[in-house]
Amino acid sequence: MKIQSRLWSAVSLIAIMCGCGFAQGGKKDASSATQNSITPFLGHWDLTLKAPDRNYPSWLDLYRVNGVLKAEMVGRWGNARPLPKVDITSGTLTFVSPKEEEDSKTDMVFKGKLAGGVLSGTVSGPNGTPWTWTGVRAPSLARTASPRWGTPITLFNGKNLDGWYEYSTNSSPQSRHWKVVNGTLISPSEGAELVSKKKFEDFKLHIEFNCGPTSNSGVYLRGRYEVQIENESMGEPPNRQTGAVYGFLTPSPAMPRTTGKWQTYDITLIGRKVTVVQDGKTIIDNKVIPGITGGALDSNEGRPGPIYLQGSEKGHVSFRNIVVTPAVK
């Protein structure tokens, strides 16, 4: 009896150990399956939020840190920011943009699915109206050869707004407009944006600017990536101050803010790599711009786009000598 009892105990122990092994393997398999279901969603996405009155460009980055899903977003305005909640369950992506960022009474909860390489879903707008949204993978914009530069193009003739048009994100027309005074363009202060009619792919841009007291503006490359201009954002992080690609790239070294003095930007954009030279000093050197910045005209990163000067911020900034040298194929 004692021998049989010991044998049965041994058999039972082996069975229990095998069962535990199967259970642990099941957990690992379930965890792997979950991670694999998340993988197709990871990366940079160019979003378009479709409100009843207009489309809003946006950008989303989905990534993992130590196996935990994270998200960063550029909304209808502002800078890239981490989101407080993101989840993928049973093929449904859910992410939340806080109401404080959206000028909304409630958080904006995005829900969507991935099919055929396209994200699509729904969200309640700030006033509760249902919106739809879509997302496509942001293109790498990698270039395999050095550009061949064409003939420089003068965008501002020093006389009028020929070659430009005003643009406003508001549903009603802006009452404040750009002016040409003594050969310079002057931003309107909380008015319309100014957009070049010509569009460009890769290019070199020379532009001169002069900040009035407590002013803020920016130069948008292809209408999507803002190089900041300001003298009133001392409380902001360095990646939102003059010389920065807003919310993404920090100038180094940071140049002094000035008021009433002409300064220059010489900017080269090749694919999504940018070099910014301010007053002869390289402050961003061939860095990758991850995605569109707040206030972009659209999220179609693979297409040529205009030069756009920001006029919706406060104060007055003057511009002159705006010259683009495009790359030619």
FENURHU-V400596 format. One record per backbone hydrogen bond with DSSP energy under -0.5 kcal/mol. NH is the residue of the N-H (numbers start at 1). CO is the residue of the C=O. Records with the same first field share a line. If there is no record, write none. Layout:
NH=CO ; CO
This chain:
5=1
6=2
7=3
8=4
9=5
10=6
11=7
12=8
13=9
14=10
15=11
16=12
17=13
18=14
19=15
20=16
21=17
22=18
23=19
24=20
25=21
26=22
27=23
28=24
29=25
30=26
31=27
32=28
33=29
34=30
35=31
36=32
37=33
38=34
39=35
40=36
41=38
42=38 ; 39
43=62
45=60
46=136
47=45 ; 58
48=134
49=56
50=48 ; 132
51=49 ; 54
56=49
58=47
59=74
60=45
61=72
62=43
63=70
65=68
68=65
70=63
72=61
73=81
74=59
75=73 ; 77
81=73
83=71
84=96
85=96
87=94
89=92
92=89
93=91 ; 112
94=87
95=110
96=85
97=108
98=96
101=98
102=98
103=99
104=99
105=126
108=97
109=107
110=95 ; 108
111=122
112=93
113=120
114=91
115=113 ; 118
118=115
119=135
120=113
121=133
122=111
123=131
125=123 ; 129
128=125
131=123
132=50
133=121
134=48
135=119
136=46
137=117
138=44
148=328
149=147
150=326
153=324
155=153 ; 322
156=322
157=155
164=161
165=195
167=193
179=186
181=179 ; 184
184=181
185=319
186=179
187=317
190=313
191=311
192=176
193=167
194=309
195=165
196=307
197=163
200=305
203=269
204=325
205=267
206=323
207=265
208=320
209=263
210=318
211=261
212=316
215=212
216=314
217=229
219=227
220=218 ; 308
221=219 ; 225
223=220 ; 306
224=221
225=221
226=224
227=219 ; 225
228=226 ; 244
229=217
231=215
236=233
240=237
241=238
243=228
244=241
245=249
246=226 ; 244
247=239
248=245
249=245
252=283
260=211
263=209
265=207
266=277
267=205
268=275
269=203
270=268 ; 273
273=270
274=287
275=268
276=284
277=266
278=276 ; 281
279=264 ; 277
281=278
283=276 ; 281
284=276
286=284
287=274
289=272
290=288
293=224
294=78
295=76
296=293
297=223
301=299
303=300
305=200
308=220
309=194
310=218
318=210
319=185
320=208
323=206 ; 321
324=153
325=204
326=151 ; 324
327=202
328=148
